[in-house]
């Protein structure tokens, strides 16, 4: 099996962790100021890493965070997650709509660090 466990750099790990937990209903497994592991039913879905910590070369300088990168989440409860995003006052780029390429309903939003997220059924 091959699986991707993306790690994104963020300004405030606890704040971003709470955002994703409230948005997606996932769970924080690690906790802390510099690193977090977010899981859903025991599967890692996203890791959060504080900018500038641990000297990772692509996480040293916050220049155009997320440029060229989309976080794509496939979910079973699209409407609930959209409502969660609304309650979080997240920046919604596009409301729920049908994507003719994926043949699925989806919506698009930004996280607290301005990462571009697509949430799809």
C-alpha positions as CSV (number, residue, x, y, z in Angstrom):
1,X,0.0,0.0,0.0
2,X,1.1,3.5,-0.7
3,X,-0.5,6.5,1.1
4,X,0.3,10.1,1.3
5,X,0.4,11.9,4.6
6,X,0.8,15.6,3.7
7,X,2.6,18.0,6.1
8,X,1.9,21.7,5.7
9,X,3.7,24.6,7.4
10,X,1.5,26.9,9.5
11,X,1.9,29.9,11.7
12,X,0.1,28.6,14.7
13,X,-0.1,24.8,15.1
14,X,-2.8,24.7,17.9
15,X,-5.0,27.2,16.0
16,X,-4.8,25.3,12.7
17,X,-5.3,22.0,14.5
18,X,-8.6,23.3,16.0
19,X,-9.7,24.7,12.7
20,X,-9.3,21.3,10.9
21,X,-10.7,19.4,13.8
22,X,-13.8,21.6,13.8
23,X,-14.1,21.6,10.0
24,X,-13.6,17.9,9.3
25,X,-14.4,16.3,12.6
26,X,-10.9,14.7,12.8
27,X,-8.8,14.2,15.9
28,X,-5.5,15.6,17.0
29,X,-3.1,12.8,18.0
30,X,0.2,14.6,18.8
31,X,-0.6,18.1,20.0
32,X,1.9,20.8,20.8
33,X,3.2,24.1,19.5
34,X,5.4,22.8,16.7
35,X,3.8,19.7,15.2
36,X,0.4,18.0,15.1
37,X,-0.9,14.8,13.5
38,X,-4.6,14.9,12.5
39,X,-6.4,11.5,12.0
40,X,-9.8,10.2,11.0
41,X,-10.6,6.7,12.4
42,X,-6.9,6.1,13.0
43,X,-5.8,7.1,9.5
44,X,-3.5,10.2,9.2
45,X,-5.1,12.8,7.0
46,X,-2.9,15.8,7.6
47,X,0.1,16.9,9.6
48,X,0.8,20.5,10.7
49,X,4.3,21.8,11.2
50,X,5.3,25.3,12.5
51,X,7.1,27.5,10.1
52,X,10.9,27.6,10.7
53,X,11.1,24.7,13.2
54,X,13.4,21.7,12.8
55,X,15.2,23.3,9.8
56,X,13.3,21.6,7.0
57,X,14.4,23.4,3.9
58,X,10.9,23.9,2.4
59,X,9.6,25.2,5.7
60,X,12.2,27.8,6.6
61,X,10.7,30.8,4.9
62,X,7.0,31.6,4.5
63,X,7.0,32.8,0.9
64,X,3.7,32.3,-0.9
65,X,2.5,29.5,1.4
66,X,0.6,26.9,-0.4
67,X,1.4,28.2,-3.9
68,X,1.0,25.4,-6.4
69,X,-0.6,23.1,-3.7
70,X,-4.2,22.1,-3.1
71,X,-5.4,20.1,-0.2
72,X,-8.2,17.9,-1.5
73,X,-10.5,16.1,1.0
74,X,-13.0,13.4,-0.1
75,X,-15.8,13.2,2.5
76,X,-19.0,11.4,3.1
77,X,-20.7,14.4,4.8
78,X,-20.2,17.3,2.4
79,X,-23.2,19.4,3.7
80,X,-22.1,19.1,7.3
81,X,-18.6,20.1,6.6
82,X,-19.8,23.1,4.6
83,X,-21.9,24.1,7.6
84,X,-18.8,23.7,9.8
85,X,-16.9,26.0,7.5
86,X,-19.6,28.6,7.7
87,X,-19.7,28.4,11.5
88,X,-15.9,28.8,11.5
89,X,-16.3,32.0,9.4
90,X,-13.9,30.4,6.9
91,X,-13.2,32.2,3.6
92,X,-15.4,30.3,1.2
93,X,-14.0,30.6,-2.4
94,X,-16.9,28.8,-4.0
95,X,-20.1,27.4,-2.5
96,X,-21.2,23.8,-3.0
97,X,-21.3,23.1,-6.7
98,X,-21.1,20.2,-9.2
99,X,-17.6,19.7,-10.7
100,X,-17.9,18.4,-14.3
101,X,-14.3,17.1,-14.2
102,X,-14.6,15.0,-11.0
103,X,-18.4,14.4,-11.5
104,X,-18.8,15.2,-7.8
105,X,-20.3,18.0,-5.7
106,X,-17.6,20.1,-3.9
107,X,-16.9,23.4,-2.3
108,X,-13.7,25.5,-2.0
109,X,-12.3,27.4,1.0
110,X,-9.2,28.8,2.6
111,X,-7.7,27.7,5.9
112,X,-6.2,30.2,8.5
113,X,-2.9,30.1,6.6
114,X,-4.5,30.7,3.3
115,X,-4.1,27.2,2.0
116,X,-6.6,26.4,-0.8
117,X,-8.9,23.5,0.2
118,X,-11.3,21.5,-2.0
119,X,-13.8,19.4,-0.1
120,X,-15.6,16.9,-2.3
121,X,-18.3,14.3,-1.9
